[in-house]
Amino acid sequence: MSTTESTDDPPAPSGSTDWTAVQASPDFQQLRKRLRGFVFPVTAGFLAWYLLYVLLASYAPDFMATPVLGNINIGLIFGLLQFVSTFAITITYIRFADRKLDPLSSKIRDEIEGGSR
C-alpha cells in the first residue's frame, strides 16, 4: 500500500468542487456516453480483427502462406494491416475527440473552474 492511499476520504475543504454533482450533470453523462459510444465498438472491432488474424495463423497456415508477390504472403499482409488498423483507429479517435469530446469537456471544465472562482 502506498503512503498516498487511505481508506478514509478526507473531508472536502469548503468551497471545493462537488465532484458527485459534476458526475451527475447532464453534460458529464453526455460526455461519458459519447466516449463509450466510440470506445466500446472500436475495441470490439479491433479485438475481433486481431482474433481473426490469430485464428487464421493458427488454423489456416496454408491460407496465410499463400504467396501474393515474391516473398510477401497473406500472413505478412494481414500482420502489417494490424499496424495500419492501429494507426487508423488512433487517427479516428483523435478526430472524434476533437469534434465530440473536447468541446464538451472544455465546457465542463469551464463550469467547474468558473464556479470555484
Biopython code that builds the backbone (N, CA, C, O; Angstrom):
import numpy as np
from Bio.PDB.StructureBuilder import StructureBuilder

atoms = [
    (1, "MET", "N", (0.855, -1.179, 0.000)),
    (1, "MET", "CA", (0.000, 0.000, 0.000)),
    (1, "MET", "C", (0.892, 1.230, 0.000)),
    (1, "MET", "O", (1.829, 1.328, 0.792)),
    (2, "SER", "N", (0.603, 2.143, -0.869)),
    (2, "SER", "CA", (1.413, 3.345, -0.906)),
    (2, "SER", "C", (1.008, 4.276, 0.218)),
    (2, "SER", "O", (-0.053, 4.123, 0.824)),
    (3, "THR", "N", (1.861, 5.232, 0.483)),
    (3, "THR", "CA", (1.574, 6.166, 1.564)),
    (3, "THR", "C", (0.503, 7.170, 1.185)),
    (3, "THR", "O", (-0.041, 7.856, 2.051)),
    (4, "THR", "N", (0.191, 7.264, -0.116)),
    (4, "THR", "CA", (-0.820, 8.227, -0.560)),
    (4, "THR", "C", (-2.224, 7.657, -0.481)),
    (4, "THR", "O", (-3.199, 8.407, -0.527)),
    (5, "GLU", "N", (-2.343, 6.328, -0.361)),
    (5, "GLU", "CA", (-3.656, 5.718, -0.306)),
    (5, "GLU", "C", (-4.195, 5.763, 1.119)),
    (5, "GLU", "O", (-3.451, 5.658, 2.094)),
    (6, "SER", "N", (-5.471, 5.918, 1.204)),
    (6, "SER", "CA", (-6.103, 5.954, 2.504)),
    (6, "SER", "C", (-7.471, 5.327, 2.393)),
    (6, "SER", "O", (-8.133, 5.453, 1.362)),
    (7, "THR", "N", (-7.893, 4.669, 3.413)),
    (7, "THR", "CA", (-9.221, 4.071, 3.385)),
    (7, "THR", "C", (-10.295, 5.085, 3.717)),
    (7, "THR", "O", (-11.461, 4.890, 3.376)),
    (8, "ASP", "N", (-9.918, 6.158, 4.372)),
    (8, "ASP", "CA", (-10.872, 7.204, 4.722)),
    (8, "ASP", "C", (-10.695, 8.394, 3.791)),
    (8, "ASP", "O", (-9.586, 8.890, 3.593)),
    (9, "ASP", "N", (-11.804, 8.839, 3.226)),
    (9, "ASP", "CA", (-11.730, 10.032, 2.388)),
    (9, "ASP", "C", (-11.617, 11.253, 3.283)),
    (9, "ASP", "O", (-12.372, 11.387, 4.246)),
    (10, "PRO", "N", (-10.695, 12.133, 2.981)),
    (10, "PRO", "CA", (-10.588, 13.340, 3.791)),
    (10, "PRO", "C", (-11.783, 14.240, 3.528)),
    (10, "PRO", "O", (-12.330, 14.223, 2.425)),
    (11, "PRO", "N", (-12.189, 15.004, 4.489)),
    (11, "PRO", "CA", (-13.320, 15.908, 4.258)),
    (11, "PRO", "C", (-12.968, 16.947, 3.209)),
    (11, "PRO", "O", (-11.850, 17.460, 3.169)),
    (12, "ALA", "N", (-13.945, 17.250, 2.359)),
    (12, "ALA", "CA", (-13.723, 18.241, 1.303)),
    (12, "ALA", "C", (-13.582, 19.617, 1.921)),
    (12, "ALA", "O", (-14.380, 20.002, 2.776)),
    (13, "PRO", "N", (-12.570, 20.362, 1.491)),
    (13, "PRO", "CA", (-12.444, 21.716, 2.017)),
    (13, "PRO", "C", (-13.606, 22.575, 1.544)),
    (13, "PRO", "O", (-14.189, 22.331, 0.487)),
    (14, "SER", "N", (-13.926, 23.562, 2.327)),
    (14, "SER", "CA", (-15.048, 24.414, 1.951)),
    (14, "SER", "C", (-14.734, 25.152, 0.658)),
    (14, "SER", "O", (-13.597, 25.576, 0.450)),
    (15, "GLY", "N", (-15.721, 25.311, -0.209)),
    (15, "GLY", "CA", (-15.530, 25.993, -1.479)),
    (15, "GLY", "C", (-14.977, 25.099, -2.573)),
    (15, "GLY", "O", (-14.721, 25.572, -3.680)),
    (16, "SER", "N", (-14.787, 23.819, -2.292)),
    (16, "SER", "CA", (-14.258, 22.922, -3.312)),
    (16, "SER", "C", (-15.394, 22.439, -4.206)),
    (16, "SER", "O", (-16.572, 22.627, -3.900)),
    (17, "THR", "N", (-15.018, 21.819, -5.302)),
    (17, "THR", "CA", (-15.986, 21.346, -6.284)),
    (17, "THR", "C", (-16.693, 20.103, -5.770)),
    (17, "THR", "O", (-16.075, 19.223, -5.169)),
    (18, "ASP", "N", (-17.956, 20.044, -6.007)),
    (18, "ASP", "CA", (-18.751, 18.869, -5.663)),
    (18, "ASP", "C", (-18.675, 17.908, -6.857)),
    (18, "ASP", "O", (-19.447, 18.020, -7.810)),
    (19, "TRP", "N", (-17.743, 16.977, -6.786)),
    (19, "TRP", "CA", (-17.496, 16.080, -7.924)),
    (19, "TRP", "C", (-18.664, 15.134, -8.163)),
    (19, "TRP", "O", (-18.890, 14.697, -9.292)),
    (20, "THR", "N", (-19.389, 14.825, -7.132)),
    (20, "THR", "CA", (-20.558, 13.971, -7.313)),
    (20, "THR", "C", (-21.604, 14.686, -8.163)),
    (20, "THR", "O", (-22.244, 14.075, -9.019)),
    (21, "ALA", "N", (-21.772, 15.981, -7.921)),
    (21, "ALA", "CA", (-22.720, 16.762, -8.720)),
    (21, "ALA", "C", (-22.226, 16.896, -10.158)),
    (21, "ALA", "O", (-23.020, 16.846, -11.098)),
    (22, "VAL", "N", (-20.916, 17.066, -10.326)),
    (22, "VAL", "CA", (-20.358, 17.149, -11.679)),
    (22, "VAL", "C", (-20.600, 15.844, -12.416)),
    (22, "VAL", "O", (-21.006, 15.843, -13.578)),
    (23, "GLN", "N", (-20.352, 14.745, -11.744)),
    (23, "GLN", "CA", (-20.541, 13.440, -12.374)),
    (23, "GLN", "C", (-22.009, 13.197, -12.724)),
    (23, "GLN", "O", (-22.295, 12.525, -13.715)),
    (24, "ALA", "N", (-22.918, 13.713, -11.954)),
    (24, "ALA", "CA", (-24.346, 13.521, -12.206)),
    (24, "ALA", "C", (-24.911, 14.517, -13.211)),
    (24, "ALA", "O", (-26.061, 14.382, -13.629)),
    (25, "SER", "N", (-24.123, 15.514, -13.606)),
    (25, "SER", "CA", (-24.635, 16.543, -14.520)),
    (25, "SER", "C", (-24.908, 15.963, -15.909)),
    (25, "SER", "O", (-24.242, 15.015, -16.325)),
    (26, "PRO", "N", (-25.883, 16.526, -16.625)),
    (26, "PRO", "CA", (-26.211, 16.030, -17.970)),
    (26, "PRO", "C", (-25.022, 16.130, -18.948)),
    (26, "PRO", "O", (-24.843, 15.256, -19.796)),
    (27, "ASP", "N", (-24.221, 17.185, -18.827)),
    (27, "ASP", "CA", (-23.063, 17.314, -19.725)),
    (27, "ASP", "C", (-22.052, 16.192, -19.499)),
    (27, "ASP", "O", (-21.526, 15.622, -20.455)),
    (28, "PHE", "N", (-21.787, 15.881, -18.247)),
    (28, "PHE", "CA", (-20.841, 14.802, -17.961)),
    (28, "PHE", "C", (-21.385, 13.461, -18.442)),
    (28, "PHE", "O", (-20.643, 12.640, -18.981)),
    (29, "GLN", "N", (-22.667, 13.249, -18.246)),
    (29, "GLN", "CA", (-23.270, 11.996, -18.708)),
    (29, "GLN", "C", (-23.201, 11.902, -20.235)),
    (29, "GLN", "O", (-22.954, 10.830, -20.788)),
    (30, "GLN", "N", (-23.421, 13.034, -20.906)),
    (30, "GLN", "CA", (-23.322, 13.047, -22.369)),
    (30, "GLN", "C", (-21.898, 12.759, -22.817)),
    (30, "GLN", "O", (-21.682, 12.007, -23.767)),
    (31, "LEU", "N", (-20.930, 13.356, -22.136)),
    (31, "LEU", "CA", (-19.519, 13.111, -22.452)),
    (31, "LEU", "C", (-19.181, 11.642, -22.280)),
    (31, "LEU", "O", (-18.515, 11.039, -23.122)),
    (32, "ARG", "N", (-19.640, 11.085, -21.199)),
    (32, "ARG", "CA", (-19.385, 9.665, -20.930)),
    (32, "ARG", "C", (-20.049, 8.769, -21.975)),
    (32, "ARG", "O", (-19.465, 7.779, -22.414)),
    (33, "LYS", "N", (-21.274, 9.125, -22.370)),
    (33, "LYS", "CA", (-21.995, 8.349, -23.375)),
    (33, "LYS", "C", (-21.271, 8.404, -24.727)),
    (33, "LYS", "O", (-21.146, 7.395, -25.421)),
    (34, "ARG", "N", (-20.806, 9.588, -25.078)),
    (34, "ARG", "CA", (-20.086, 9.725, -26.359)),
    (34, "ARG", "C", (-18.791, 8.915, -26.350)),
    (34, "ARG", "O", (-18.476, 8.231, -27.324)),
    (35, "LEU", "N", (-18.053, 8.994, -25.264)),
    (35, "LEU", "CA", (-16.794, 8.248, -25.179)),
    (35, "LEU", "C", (-17.042, 6.750, -25.289)),
    (35, "LEU", "O", (-16.372, 6.049, -26.047)),
    (36, "ARG", "N", (-18.003, 6.277, -24.531)),
    (36, "ARG", "CA", (-18.301, 4.842, -24.581)),
    (36, "ARG", "C", (-18.854, 4.424, -25.942)),
    (36, "ARG", "O", (-18.592, 3.317, -26.412)),
    (37, "GLY", "N", (-19.619, 5.318, -26.571)),
    (37, "GLY", "CA", (-20.160, 5.014, -27.897)),
    (37, "GLY", "C", (-19.079, 4.842, -28.941)),
    (37, "GLY", "O", (-19.292, 4.177, -29.955)),
    (38, "PHE", "N", (-17.925, 5.434, -28.704)),
    (38, "PHE", "CA", (-16.807, 5.253, -29.631)),
    (38, "PHE", "C", (-15.912, 4.101, -29.186)),
    (38, "PHE", "O", (-15.577, 3.226, -29.985)),
    (39, "VAL", "N", (-15.536, 4.100, -27.943)),
    (39, "VAL", "CA", (-14.503, 3.178, -27.466)),
    (39, "VAL", "C", (-14.956, 1.717, -27.496)),
    (39, "VAL", "O", (-14.210, 0.854, -27.959)),
    (40, "PHE", "N", (-16.137, 1.434, -27.023)),
    (40, "PHE", "CA", (-16.554, 0.035, -26.940)),
    (40, "PHE", "C", (-16.679, -0.627, -28.312)),
    (40, "PHE", "O", (-16.127, -1.712, -28.495)),
    (41, "PRO", "N", (-17.373, -0.037, -29.284)),
    (41, "PRO", "CA", (-17.458, -0.698, -30.591)),
    (41, "PRO", "C", (-16.104, -0.816, -31.295)),
    (41, "PRO", "O", (-15.814, -1.839, -31.916)),
    (42, "VAL", "N", (-15.284, 0.218, -31.199)),
    (42, "VAL", "CA", (-13.976, 0.163, -31.874)),
    (42, "VAL", "C", (-13.086, -0.904, -31.220)),
    (42, "VAL", "O", (-12.376, -1.639, -31.907)),
    (43, "THR", "N", (-13.133, -0.977, -29.912)),
    (43, "THR", "CA", (-12.346, -2.000, -29.219)),
    (43, "THR", "C", (-12.822, -3.391, -29.614)),
    (43, "THR", "O", (-12.009, -4.270, -29.897)),
    (44, "ALA", "N", (-14.127, -3.591, -29.633)),
    (44, "ALA", "CA", (-14.660, -4.900, -30.023)),
    (44, "ALA", "C", (-14.269, -5.241, -31.461)),
    (44, "ALA", "O", (-13.885, -6.374, -31.754)),
    (45, "GLY", "N", (-14.366, -4.267, -32.344)),
    (45, "GLY", "CA", (-13.992, -4.499, -33.743)),
    (45, "GLY", "C", (-12.527, -4.846, -33.901)),
    (45, "GLY", "O", (-12.171, -5.764, -34.640)),
    (46, "PHE", "N", (-11.676, -4.108, -33.201)),
    (46, "PHE", "CA", (-10.249, -4.386, -33.324)),
    (46, "PHE", "C", (-9.900, -5.745, -32.714)),
    (46, "PHE", "O", (-9.090, -6.483, -33.274)),
    (47, "LEU", "N", (-10.497, -6.075, -31.584)),
    (47, "LEU", "CA", (-10.212, -7.376, -30.981)),
    (47, "LEU", "C", (-10.693, -8.516, -31.881)),
    (47, "LEU", "O", (-10.032, -9.549, -31.976)),
    (48, "ALA", "N", (-11.837, -8.334, -32.539)),
    (48, "ALA", "CA", (-12.321, -9.353, -33.478)),
    (48, "ALA", "C", (-11.360, -9.491, -34.654)),
    (48, "ALA", "O", (-11.062, -10.601, -35.093)),
    (49, "TRP", "N", (-10.886, -8.375, -35.151)),
    (49, "TRP", "CA", (-9.925, -8.374, -36.256)),
    (49, "TRP", "C", (-8.636, -9.070, -35.826)),
    (49, "TRP", "O", (-8.089, -9.877, -36.578)),
    (50, "TYR", "N", (-8.148, -8.767, -34.629)),
    (50, "TYR", "CA", (-6.924, -9.388, -34.128)),
    (50, "TYR", "C", (-7.138, -10.886, -33.900)),
    (50, "TYR", "O", (-6.273, -11.700, -34.224)),
    (51, "LEU", "N", (-8.299, -11.240, -33.338)),
    (51, "LEU", "CA", (-8.591, -12.656, -33.101)),
    (51, "LEU", "C", (-8.664, -13.410, -34.422)),
    (51, "LEU", "O", (-8.186, -14.541, -34.513)),
    (52, "LEU", "N", (-9.247, -12.808, -35.433)),
    (52, "LEU", "CA", (-9.297, -13.440, -36.755)),
    (52, "LEU", "C", (-7.885, -13.712, -37.269)),
    (52, "LEU", "O", (-7.597, -14.783, -37.804)),
    (53, "TYR", "N", (-7.023, -12.729, -37.099)),
    (53, "TYR", "CA", (-5.633, -12.891, -37.542)),
    (53, "TYR", "C", (-4.958, -14.053, -36.813)),
    (53, "TYR", "O", (-4.298, -14.881, -37.440)),
    (54, "VAL", "N", (-5.120, -14.114, -35.512)),
    (54, "VAL", "CA", (-4.502, -15.182, -34.724)),
    (54, "VAL", "C", (-5.088, -16.538, -35.099)),
    (54, "VAL", "O", (-4.356, -17.518, -35.243)),
    (55, "LEU", "N", (-6.399, -16.594, -35.256)),
    (55, "LEU", "CA", (-7.027, -17.873, -35.615)),
    (55, "LEU", "C", (-6.609, -18.334, -37.000)),
    (55, "LEU", "O", (-6.356, -19.520, -37.210)),
    (56, "LEU", "N", (-6.535, -17.419, -37.935)),
    (56, "LEU", "CA", (-6.085, -17.808, -39.281)),
    (56, "LEU", "C", (-4.637, -18.288, -39.244)),
    (56, "LEU", "O", (-4.281, -19.256, -39.915)),
    (57, "ALA", "N", (-3.812, -17.613, -38.463)),
    (57, "ALA", "CA", (-2.412, -18.031, -38.362)),
    (57, "ALA", "C", (-2.291, -19.410, -37.711)),
    (57, "ALA", "O", (-1.393, -20.185, -38.039)),
    (58, "SER", "N", (-3.206, -19.704, -36.785)),
    (58, "SER", "CA", (-3.132, -20.981, -36.066)),
    (58, "SER", "C", (-3.772, -22.126, -36.832)),
    (58, "SER", "O", (-3.235, -23.233, -36.879)),
    (59, "TYR", "N", (-4.943, -21.846, -37.442)),
    (59, "TYR", "CA", (-5.720, -22.942, -38.027)),
    (59, "TYR", "C", (-5.753, -22.941, -39.551)),
    (59, "TYR", "O", (-6.265, -23.890, -40.146)),
    (60, "ALA", "N", (-5.238, -21.936, -40.183)),
    (60, "ALA", "CA", (-5.208, -21.911, -41.644)),
    (60, "ALA", "C", (-3.833, -21.469, -42.137)),
    (60, "ALA", "O", (-3.710, -20.481, -42.861)),
    (61, "PRO", "N", (-2.802, -22.212, -41.736)),
    (61, "PRO", "CA", (-1.450, -21.779, -42.125)),
    (61, "PRO", "C", (-1.231, -21.824, -43.641)),
    (61, "PRO", "O", (-0.468, -21.027, -44.186)),
    (62, "ASP", "N", (-1.896, -22.749, -44.308)),
    (62, "ASP", "CA", (-1.738, -22.810, -45.768)),
    (62, "ASP", "C", (-2.295, -21.558, -46.434)),
    (62, "ASP", "O", (-1.705, -21.025, -47.374)),
    (63, "PHE", "N", (-3.452, -21.092, -45.928)),
    (63, "PHE", "CA", (-4.032, -19.850, -46.462)),
    (63, "PHE", "C", (-3.116, -18.665, -46.183)),
    (63, "PHE", "O", (-2.877, -17.831, -47.056)),
    (64, "MET", "N", (-2.605, -18.602, -44.952)),
    (64, "MET", "CA", (-1.747, -17.466, -44.579)),
    (64, "MET", "C", (-0.426, -17.498, -45.349)),
    (64, "MET", "O", (0.203, -16.457, -45.542)),
    (65, "ALA", "N", (-0.007, -18.672, -45.786)),
    (65, "ALA", "CA", (1.257, -18.796, -46.515)),
    (65, "ALA", "C", (1.087, -18.607, -48.021)),
    (65, "ALA", "O", (2.043, -18.759, -48.781)),
    (66, "THR", "N", (-0.110, -18.280, -48.444)),
    (66, "THR", "CA", (-0.353, -18.078, -49.867)),
    (66, "THR", "C", (0.475, -16.904, -50.375)),
    (66, "THR", "O", (0.313, -15.782, -49.896)),
    (67, "PRO", "N", (1.354, -17.148, -51.333)),
    (67, "PRO", "CA", (2.173, -16.039, -51.843)),
    (67, "PRO", "C", (1.340, -15.043, -52.637)),
    (67, "PRO", "O", (0.441, -15.407, -53.395)),
    (68, "VAL", "N", (1.675, -13.768, -52.433)),
    (68, "VAL", "CA", (0.965, -12.702, -53.141)),
    (68, "VAL", "C", (1.895, -12.055, -54.155)),
    (68, "VAL", "O", (1.555, -11.879, -55.325)),
    (69, "LEU", "N", (3.088, -11.705, -53.665)),
    (69, "LEU", "CA", (4.069, -11.056, -54.532)),
    (69, "LEU", "C", (5.458, -11.412, -54.019)),
    (69, "LEU", "O", (5.863, -10.924, -52.964)),
    (70, "GLY", "N", (6.170, -12.224, -54.719)),
    (70, "GLY", "CA", (7.512, -12.636, -54.285)),
    (70, "GLY", "C", (7.443, -13.373, -52.959)),
    (70, "GLY", "O", (6.732, -14.370, -52.834)),
    (71, "ASN", "N", (8.182, -12.882, -51.965)),
    (71, "ASN", "CA", (8.175, -13.493, -50.633)),
    (71, "ASN", "C", (7.058, -12.960, -49.746)),
    (71, "ASN", "O", (6.937, -13.372, -48.592)),
    (72, "ILE", "N", (6.261, -12.073, -50.254)),
    (72, "ILE", "CA", (5.164, -11.495, -49.468)),
    (72, "ILE", "C", (3.946, -12.408, -49.574)),
    (72, "ILE", "O", (3.462, -12.706, -50.666)),
    (73, "ASN", "N", (3.459, -12.849, -48.396)),
    (73, "ASN", "CA", (2.281, -13.715, -48.385)),
    (73, "ASN", "C", (1.133, -13.047, -47.638)),
    (73, "ASN", "O", (1.281, -11.948, -47.104)),
    (74, "ILE", "N", (0.004, -13.715, -47.608)),
    (74, "ILE", "CA", (-1.187, -13.143, -46.978)),
    (74, "ILE", "C", (-0.966, -12.912, -45.486)),
    (74, "ILE", "O", (-1.433, -11.913, -44.941)),
    (75, "GLY", "N", (-0.263, -13.819, -44.825)),
    (75, "GLY", "CA", (0.007, -13.660, -43.394)),
    (75, "GLY", "C", (0.784, -12.389, -43.104)),
    (75, "GLY", "O", (0.478, -11.678, -42.147)),
    (76, "LEU", "N", (1.788, -12.098, -43.924)),
    (76, "LEU", "CA", (2.565, -10.876, -43.740)),
    (76, "LEU", "C", (1.699, -9.642, -43.977)),
    (76, "LEU", "O", (1.790, -8.665, -43.234)),
    (77, "ILE", "N", (0.873, -9.686, -44.992)),
    (77, "ILE", "CA", (-0.011, -8.545, -45.281)),
    (77, "ILE", "C", (-0.993, -8.326, -44.141)),
    (77, "ILE", "O", (-1.199, -7.195, -43.701)),
    (78, "PHE", "N", (-1.601, -9.411, -43.661)),
    (78, "PHE", "CA", (-2.535, -9.275, -42.533)),
    (78, "PHE", "C", (-1.812, -8.753, -41.292)),
    (78, "PHE", "O", (-2.368, -7.938, -40.556)),
    (79, "GLY", "N", (-0.601, -9.203, -41.054)),
    (79, "GLY", "CA", (0.170, -8.722, -39.903)),
    (79, "GLY", "C", (0.458, -7.240, -40.006)),
    (79, "GLY", "O", (0.336, -6.506, -39.025)),
    (80, "LEU", "N", (0.841, -6.799, -41.194)),
    (80, "LEU", "CA", (1.093, -5.369, -41.376)),
    (80, "LEU", "C", (-0.196, -4.555, -41.288)),
    (80, "LEU", "O", (-0.185, -3.410, -40.836)),
    (81, "LEU", "N", (-1.300, -5.151, -41.719)),
    (81, "LEU", "CA", (-2.580, -4.450, -41.614)),
    (81, "LEU", "C", (-3.006, -4.258, -40.153)),
    (81, "LEU", "O", (-3.791, -3.358, -39.852)),
    (82, "GLN", "N", (-2.498, -5.088, -39.257)),
    (82, "GLN", "CA", (-2.758, -4.867, -37.836)),
    (82, "GLN", "C", (-2.193, -3.512, -37.413)),
    (82, "GLN", "O", (-2.845, -2.754, -36.695)),
    (83, "PHE", "N", (-0.971, -3.216, -37.868)),
    (83, "PHE", "CA", (-0.368, -1.919, -37.552)),
    (83, "PHE", "C", (-1.148, -0.788, -38.219)),
    (83, "PHE", "O", (-1.401, 0.248, -37.604)),
    (84, "VAL", "N", (-1.521, -0.991, -39.459)),
    (84, "VAL", "CA", (-2.270, 0.042, -40.185)),
    (84, "VAL", "C", (-3.602, 0.330, -39.479)),
    (84, "VAL", "O", (-3.999, 1.486, -39.333)),
    (85, "SER", "N", (-4.278, -0.727, -39.048)),
    (85, "SER", "CA", (-5.560, -0.516, -38.371)),
    (85, "SER", "C", (-5.359, 0.186, -37.028)),
    (85, "SER", "O", (-6.204, 0.977, -36.611)),
    (86, "THR", "N", (-4.257, -0.096, -36.357)),
    (86, "THR", "CA", (-3.977, 0.598, -35.093)),
    (86, "THR", "C", (-3.795, 2.090, -35.332)),
    (86, "THR", "O", (-4.352, 2.908, -34.601)),
    (87, "PHE", "N", (-3.026, 2.447, -36.341)),
    (87, "PHE", "CA", (-2.838, 3.868, -36.652)),
    (87, "PHE", "C", (-4.154, 4.500, -37.106)),
    (87, "PHE", "O", (-4.442, 5.645, -36.757)),
    (88, "ALA", "N", (-4.943, 3.775, -37.869)),
    (88, "ALA", "CA", (-6.229, 4.306, -38.333)),
    (88, "ALA", "C", (-7.161, 4.574, -37.151)),
    (88, "ALA", "O", (-7.852, 5.592, -37.117)),
    (89, "ILE", "N", (-7.174, 3.665, -36.194)),
    (89, "ILE", "CA", (-8.006, 3.867, -35.008)),
    (89, "ILE", "C", (-7.520, 5.082, -34.231)),
    (89, "ILE", "O", (-8.327, 5.876, -33.747)),
    (90, "THR", "N", (-6.219, 5.229, -34.112)),
    (90, "THR", "CA", (-5.667, 6.375, -33.391)),
    (90, "THR", "C", (-6.071, 7.683, -34.059)),
    (90, "THR", "O", (-6.527, 8.612, -33.393)),
    (91, "ILE", "N", (-5.906, 7.749, -35.363)),
    (91, "ILE", "CA", (-6.272, 8.975, -36.094)),
    (91, "ILE", "C", (-7.769, 9.243, -35.978)),
    (91, "ILE", "O", (-8.188, 10.384, -35.782)),
    (92, "THR", "N", (-8.561, 8.201, -36.098)),
    (92, "THR", "CA", (-10.015, 8.359, -35.980)),
    (92, "THR", "C", (-10.401, 8.846, -34.595)),
    (92, "THR", "O", (-11.275, 9.701, -34.449)),
    (93, "TYR", "N", (-9.746, 8.299, -33.579)),
    (93, "TYR", "CA", (-10.063, 8.729, -32.219)),
    (93, "TYR", "C", (-9.685, 10.201, -32.009)),
    (93, "TYR", "O", (-10.436, 10.955, -31.391)),
    (94, "ILE", "N", (-8.551, 10.593, -32.512)),
    (94, "ILE", "CA", (-8.132, 11.995, -32.355)),
    (94, "ILE", "C", (-9.150, 12.931, -33.000)),
    (94, "ILE", "O", (-9.529, 13.944, -32.413)),
    (95, "ARG", "N", (-9.579, 12.595, -34.183)),
    (95, "ARG", "CA", (-10.587, 13.425, -34.855)),
    (95, "ARG", "C", (-11.916, 13.423, -34.105)),
    (95, "ARG", "O", (-12.567, 14.458, -33.961)),
    (96, "PHE", "N", (-12.302, 12.243, -33.631)),
    (96, "PHE", "CA", (-13.540, 12.130, -32.864)),
    (96, "PHE", "C", (-13.460, 12.972, -31.591)),
    (96, "PHE", "O", (-14.392, 13.704, -31.259)),
    (97, "ALA", "N", (-12.350, 12.858, -30.891)),
    (97, "ALA", "CA", (-12.180, 13.614, -29.648)),
    (97, "ALA", "C", (-12.187, 15.112, -29.920)),
    (97, "ALA", "O", (-12.778, 15.879, -29.160)),
    (98, "ASP", "N", (-11.536, 15.530, -30.994)),
    (98, "ASP", "CA", (-11.517, 16.955, -31.324)),
    (98, "ASP", "C", (-12.916, 17.496, -31.596)),
    (98, "ASP", "O", (-13.241, 18.618, -31.208)),
    (99, "ARG", "N", (-13.738, 16.699, -32.260)),
    (99, "ARG", "CA", (-15.064, 17.169, -32.652)),
    (99, "ARG", "C", (-16.122, 16.958, -31.571)),
    (99, "ARG", "O", (-16.979, 17.819, -31.371)),
    (100, "LYS", "N", (-16.071, 15.826, -30.873)),
    (100, "LYS", "CA", (-17.173, 15.449, -29.992)),
    (100, "LYS", "C", (-16.852, 15.530, -28.499)),
    (100, "LYS", "O", (-17.720, 15.876, -27.698)),
    (101, "LEU", "N", (-15.619, 15.216, -28.122)),
    (101, "LEU", "CA", (-15.312, 15.127, -26.695)),
    (101, "LEU", "C", (-14.726, 16.413, -26.134)),
    (101, "LEU", "O", (-15.152, 16.886, -25.080)),
    (102, "ASP", "N", (-13.761, 16.972, -26.828)),
    (102, "ASP", "CA", (-13.056, 18.137, -26.293)),
    (102, "ASP", "C", (-13.950, 19.347, -26.057)),
    (102, "ASP", "O", (-13.814, 20.001, -25.023)),
    (103, "PRO", "N", (-14.867, 19.676, -26.981)),
    (103, "PRO", "CA", (-15.725, 20.839, -26.695)),
    (103, "PRO", "C", (-16.566, 20.649, -25.432)),
    (103, "PRO", "O", (-16.719, 21.573, -24.634)),
    (104, "LEU", "N", (-17.095, 19.468, -25.266)),
    (104, "LEU", "CA", (-17.930, 19.215, -24.088)),
    (104, "LEU", "C", (-17.090, 19.169, -22.815)),
    (104, "LEU", "O", (-17.498, 19.694, -21.779)),
    (105, "SER", "N", (-15.923, 18.546, -22.892)),
    (105, "SER", "CA", (-15.071, 18.502, -21.689)),
    (105, "SER", "C", (-14.561, 19.896, -21.338)),
    (105, "SER", "O", (-14.393, 20.210, -20.160)),
    (106, "SER", "N", (-14.314, 20.731, -22.335)),
    (106, "SER", "CA", (-13.912, 22.117, -22.057)),
    (106, "SER", "C", (-15.043, 22.883, -21.389)),
    (106, "SER", "O", (-14.810, 23.671, -20.472)),
    (107, "LYS", "N", (-16.265, 22.653, -21.850)),
    (107, "LYS", "CA", (-17.421, 23.303, -21.241)),
    (107, "LYS", "C", (-17.551, 22.896, -19.776)),
    (107, "LYS", "O", (-17.789, 23.736, -18.908)),
    (108, "ILE", "N", (-17.393, 21.604, -19.511)),
    (108, "ILE", "CA", (-17.491, 21.121, -18.129)),
    (108, "ILE", "C", (-16.379, 21.732, -17.282)),
    (108, "ILE", "O", (-16.617, 22.178, -16.159)),
    (109, "ARG", "N", (-15.178, 21.750, -17.822)),
    (109, "ARG", "CA", (-14.046, 22.324, -17.078)),
    (109, "ARG", "C", (-14.263, 23.806, -16.796)),
    (109, "ARG", "O", (-13.977, 24.286, -15.699)),
    (110, "ASP", "N", (-14.773, 24.528, -17.795)),
    (110, "ASP", "CA", (-15.031, 25.953, -17.591)),
    (110, "ASP", "C", (-16.081, 26.173, -16.500)),
    (110, "ASP", "O", (-15.956, 27.079, -15.676)),
    (111, "GLU", "N", (-17.109, 25.337, -16.509)),
    (111, "GLU", "CA", (-18.132, 25.452, -15.470)),
    (111, "GLU", "C", (-17.553, 25.171, -14.090)),
    (111, "GLU", "O", (-17.893, 25.844, -13.117)),
    (112, "ILE", "N", (-16.673, 24.171, -14.011)),
    (112, "ILE", "CA", (-16.069, 23.823, -12.720)),
    (112, "ILE", "C", (-15.131, 24.939, -12.263)),
    (112, "ILE", "O", (-15.205, 25.398, -11.123)),
    (113, "GLU", "N", (-14.259, 25.364, -13.154)),
    (113, "GLU", "CA", (-13.288, 26.398, -12.774)),
    (113, "GLU", "C", (-13.967, 27.742, -12.559)),
    (113, "GLU", "O", (-13.566, 28.519, -11.692)),
    (114, "GLY", "N", (-14.985, 28.007, -13.343)),
    (114, "GLY", "CA", (-15.704, 29.266, -13.176)),
    (114, "GLY", "C", (-16.514, 29.280, -11.898)),
    (114, "GLY", "O", (-16.683, 30.324, -11.269)),
    (115, "GLY", "N", (-17.017, 28.111, -11.515)),
    (115, "GLY", "CA", (-17.812, 28.029, -10.302)),
    (115, "GLY", "C", (-16.987, 28.118, -9.039)),
    (115, "GLY", "O", (-17.500, 28.509, -7.990)),
    (116, "SER", "N", (-15.699, 27.758, -9.122)),
    (116, "SER", "CA", (-14.867, 27.767, -7.911)),
    (116, "SER", "C", (-14.123, 29.072, -7.728)),
    (116, "SER", "O", (-13.436, 29.261, -6.725)),
    (117, "ARG", "N", (-14.255, 29.983, -8.698)),
    (117, "ARG", "CA", (-13.532, 31.264, -8.566)),
    (117, "ARG", "C", (-14.253, 32.205, -7.654)),
    (117, "ARG", "O", (-13.790, 33.323, -7.430)),
]
sb = StructureBuilder()
sb.init_structure("model")
sb.init_model(0)
sb.init_chain("A")
sb.init_seg("    ")
for serial, (resi, resn, name, xyz) in enumerate(atoms, 1):
    if name == "N":
        sb.init_residue(resn, " ", resi, " ")
    sb.init_atom(name, np.array(xyz, "f"), 0.0, 1.0, " ", f" {name:<3s}", serial, name[0])
structure = sb.get_structure()
